[in-house]
Each structure stands twice: as C-alpha cells, then as structure tokens.
C-alpha cells in the first residue's frame, strides 16, 4: 500500500507492572513509510515521580538522578499521540508496552483515548512464535537468527531497541513479495535484488531418501519439539 506508515515502538519502565504503580521512563519510536526508515523518530526520557527498581536499572541503566530534570508524560502526550495517530505500531511483546502506555493515559486528568483506538498493533513476538515454534524468540535471539548485528547493545534502551526491532521486522517480513513491491518490476532491478528462476530444461535431480536410522532420529527430534512447544511439531501435523 502506498504511503503505509509504521512506527516501531519500545519503552523502558521503572518495573514490570503498571498495576503496582510502575511508570514509563523512556519512549523510543522509529518511523517507516513503505518499509523504509524515514529518520522521523520520536525519543524522550520521562520523569516518573517514583523510584526505579534496582533490577530495572540493571537492565536499562537509567537512574533516578538522570531523570530528575526530564519532562513528565503529560507534558508531551499530545505530541506523542499526534505522532502515532493512524500508524501501525510494531512492538515486541506488545501487551507490556501497550499496557504501560494506556496506564499513563489513564492517569492523566484529561479524557484521553486508549491507544488501540488511534492505531493498529502488530506484535513481533507473536509473529516470531508462529514462525519459529519451540525456539527462543527474544529480540537478541531474533538478531542472531537473522544475522543482525546488535553488538553495540550492552544495555536495553528504548530507541536503540526500536531501531534493532525495525531491522528484525523487515527481515521477518521480507522475501520475494517484499522484493517485488520494492523493485516495482518483475526482475527486481530497481532494488538491486535478483529473483532467480530455475530453467525448465534443467537436469533431473537425484532423489536421496532417508535411511531407517535417519527416520528414527527424525521422529525422536519431533517428539522433543512436541514436548517443548505449545503448538506441537508442525511436521507431524503436516504428515497427518
């Protein structure tokens, strides 16, 4: 879709549960239009008016002292809502960030809408679990799986994680369809990518069937996947 606008979003917080009074201390957003990064990002540290849990500081490195002179969420809420309005939000583990953002909106005196009424939301953790069942699907694990360099990431940070997630999302949703859309032609020349077509007069491929020992090992491996995955082994579903 021409002009499709997506916002890759991440937050850092004082702790894990907004129901326990924890607050957002950093918002990081990266804008993409037609799957291309625009540089029109939104990034802000926030004064939470409460202490940050030590366990949270060890994750993101943001201290209470650093946030003393930062604005509060209510100071920039209108700018933030205008920025995300009408976009598709791309979030890894969306219930966490959306829960905190909606909690912040609820705490404000004005009658602000819940974020879902202004945006649509895509959860890359849900996507990853469907694409890679039974595997680790943290952001670090996905970076390793898709060969994305995140060696500069010693601590979590909302803007840095949003930038990394944008790379991960583009890799997860890539493939031939994306190349065709980006190139504007069937040969992929505009993007520098080539779609390789197999010749119709190619030689017949030799078929090598699995040995009985390999079949037994394969079934044993599927049993391990069955036990470790909520959705079970997809190969067995296909075989049935």
C-alpha positions in Angstrom: 0.0 0.0 0.0 1.5 3.3 -1.0 2.2 5.6 1.9 1.8 2.8 4.5 3.1 4.2 7.8 4.5 2.0 10.6 6.0 3.0 13.9 8.4 0.6 15.6 8.0 1.3 19.4 9.7 0.4 22.6 9.6 1.6 26.2 11.7 1.4 29.3 10.0 1.4 32.7 10.6 1.6 36.5 9.5 -2.0 36.9 7.3 -4.7 35.5 3.7 -4.0 36.5 1.8 -0.7 36.0 -0.8 -2.1 38.5 1.9 -1.8 41.1 2.5 1.9 40.3 5.4 1.5 37.9 5.8 4.1 35.2 7.4 4.7 31.8 10.8 6.4 31.8 11.7 6.2 28.1 9.8 6.0 24.8 11.6 5.3 21.6 9.9 5.2 18.2 11.3 4.7 14.7 9.1 5.6 11.7 8.9 3.6 8.5 6.9 4.6 5.4 6.5 1.9 2.7 9.0 -0.3 4.7 11.7 2.4 4.5 13.2 4.2 7.5 12.5 7.9 7.3 14.6 9.2 10.2 11.5 10.9 11.7 11.9 9.3 15.1 10.3 10.1 18.5 12.5 9.7 21.6 12.0 11.0 25.1 13.2 10.2 28.6 10.5 10.8 31.3 10.4 11.8 35.0 8.3 9.0 36.6 7.8 10.6 40.1 8.8 7.4 41.8 11.9 5.3 42.4 13.2 2.9 39.8 13.5 -0.8 40.8 17.2 -1.8 41.1 16.5 -4.8 38.9 15.2 -2.5 36.2 18.2 -0.2 36.4 20.5 -3.3 35.8 18.6 -3.9 32.6 18.4 -0.4 31.1 21.0 1.6 33.1 18.6 4.6 33.6 18.9 6.1 37.1 16.6 8.3 39.2 19.3 11.0 39.2 19.4 11.1 35.4 15.6 11.6 35.1 15.3 14.5 37.7 15.1 17.2 35.1 13.2 15.3 32.4 9.6 16.1 31.4 6.6 14.1 32.6 4.4 12.0 30.3 1.6 14.6 30.5 4.0 17.3 29.2 4.4 15.5 25.8 1.3 13.3 25.5 -0.3 15.4 22.8 2.9 15.3 20.7 3.2 11.6 21.2 -0.4 10.8 20.2 -0.2 13.1 17.2 3.0 11.2 16.1 1.5 7.7 16.4 -2.1 8.6 15.2 -3.2 6.4 12.3 0.0 4.4 12.1 0.6 0.7 12.6 2.6 0.1 15.8 5.2 -2.6 15.6 6.1 -3.8 19.1 7.9 -6.9 20.5 5.7 -8.2 23.3 3.0 -5.6 22.7 0.9 -6.2 25.8 3.7 -5.0 28.0 4.3 -1.6 26.2 0.6 -1.0 25.4 -0.4 -1.8 29.0 2.1 0.8 30.3 1.1 3.4 27.7 -2.6 3.0 28.3 -1.9 3.2 32.0 -0.1 6.5 31.6 -3.0 7.8 29.5 -5.5 6.8 32.2 -3.5 8.6 34.9 -3.9 11.9 33.1 -6.7 14.3 34.1 -7.9 14.7 30.6 -10.1 12.0 29.0 -7.5 10.6 26.6 -8.5 7.5 24.5 -6.8 4.2 24.8 -4.0 3.8 22.2 -5.8 1.0 20.3 -8.4 3.5 19.1 -5.8 5.6 17.3 -3.5 2.8 15.9 -3.3 -0.8 14.9 -0.8 -3.0 16.6 1.5 -5.8 15.3 3.2 -8.0 18.0 6.5 -9.3 16.6 6.8 -11.8 19.5 3.5 -13.4 18.4 4.8 -13.4 14.8 8.1 -15.0 15.8 6.4 -17.7 17.9 4.4 -18.7 14.8 7.4 -18.6 12.5 9.8 -20.3 14.9 7.8 -22.6 17.2 9.7 -24.1 20.1 12.6 -21.7 19.8 13.8 -18.7 21.8 12.2 -15.5 20.3 13.7 -12.7 22.4 15.0 -9.7 20.5 18.6 -10.9 21.0 17.7 -14.4 19.7 16.0 -13.0 16.6 19.0 -10.8 15.9 21.2 -13.9 16.0 18.8 -15.9 13.8 18.6 -13.1 11.2 22.2 -12.2 11.4 21.6 -8.7 12.6 24.5 -7.1 14.4 23.5 -5.8 17.9 27.0 -6.0 19.5 26.7 -2.3 20.3 23.8 -3.0 22.7 25.3 -3.5 26.1 22.1 -2.3 27.9 18.5 -2.1 26.8 17.4 1.3 25.6 14.0 2.2 24.0 15.3 4.0 20.9 18.1 1.5 20.3 15.8 -1.5 20.8 13.2 0.1 18.4 16.0 0.6 15.8 17.1 -3.1 16.2 13.5 -4.3 16.1 12.9 -2.4 12.8 15.7 -4.4 11.2 14.3 -7.6 12.7 10.8 -6.9 11.5 12.0 -6.1 7.9 13.9 -9.4 7.8 10.9 -11.3 9.3 8.5 -9.9 6.7 10.9 -9.9 3.7 11.1 -12.5 1.0 10.1 -12.4 -2.7 6.9 -10.5 -2.1 8.7 -7.6 -0.5 11.3 -7.6 -3.3 8.6 -7.3 -5.9 7.0 -4.4 -4.1 10.2 -2.6 -3.6 11.5 -3.1 -7.1 8.4 -2.0 -9.0 9.2 -4.6 -11.7 9.4 -8.4 -12.1 13.2 -8.6 -12.4 14.0 -6.8 -9.1 16.5 -4.5 -10.8 15.4 -1.3 -9.1 16.4 -2.6 -5.7 19.5 -4.4 -6.8 17.9 -7.7 -5.9 17.6 -10.6 -8.3 14.9 -13.2 -8.4 16.5 -16.4 -9.6 14.2 -18.6 -11.9 15.1 -22.2 -12.4 15.5 -23.3 -16.1 12.7 -25.5 -17.4 15.3 -27.7 -19.2 17.4 -28.3 -16.1 18.8 -31.8 -15.4 16.6 -34.2 -13.4 17.6 -34.1 -9.7 18.6 -37.3 -8.0 16.3 -38.1 -5.1 18.0 -39.5 -2.0 15.6 -41.0 0.5 16.2 -41.0 4.2 17.6 -44.2 5.8 15.6 -46.0 8.5 18.1 -44.8 11.1 17.6 -41.2 9.9 13.8 -41.6 10.1 14.0 -42.9 13.7 16.3 -39.9 14.6 13.8 -37.5 12.9 10.9 -38.9 14.8 12.8 -38.6 18.1 13.5 -35.0 17.4 9.9 -34.3 16.6 9.0 -35.8 20.0 11.3 -33.3 21.7 9.6 -30.4 19.7 6.2 -31.8 20.7 7.0 -31.7 24.4 8.6 -28.2 24.3 6.1 -26.4 22.1 2.6 -25.4 23.0 1.6 -25.8 19.3 3.3 -29.2 18.9 5.5 -30.3 16.0 4.3 -28.8 12.7 5.8 -31.7 10.6 3.6 -34.2 12.4 0.5 -32.0 11.7 1.5 -32.0 8.0 2.0 -35.7 8.0 -1.4 -36.3 9.5 
